[in-house]
């Protein structure tokens, strides 16, 4: 039996910092979600609409040392859905808004949001 992509994504309705969310996903599932296509974006949006926070953490982080964004599961960044005013700042990660256009925004790691594991 094949699982659909939506069966592999799990919305966790608990507010956690980005690092706490990453650790939770790695302990209980596999990792924080990465989005590599418009289809995946749509599947994640479908899950995110049930979140209890205005954003959900993604597995996308900025490295000050290397000066680039990366998915924590080493997926290539081939698709993005950034909202306005994207900047590259240290100790920041990406979160997707749970309403509106479901755009991605840069948020400080210590803010607490729901998150999606796979």
PyMOL commands that set and color helices and strands:
alter all, ss='L'
color gray80, all
select helices_A, chain A and resi 5-8+18-28+38-48
alter helices_A, ss='H'
color red, helices_A
select strands_A, chain A and resi 10-16+55-63+68-71+92-97+104-108+113-117
alter strands_A, ss='S'
color yellow, strands_A
deselect
rebuild
show_as cartoon
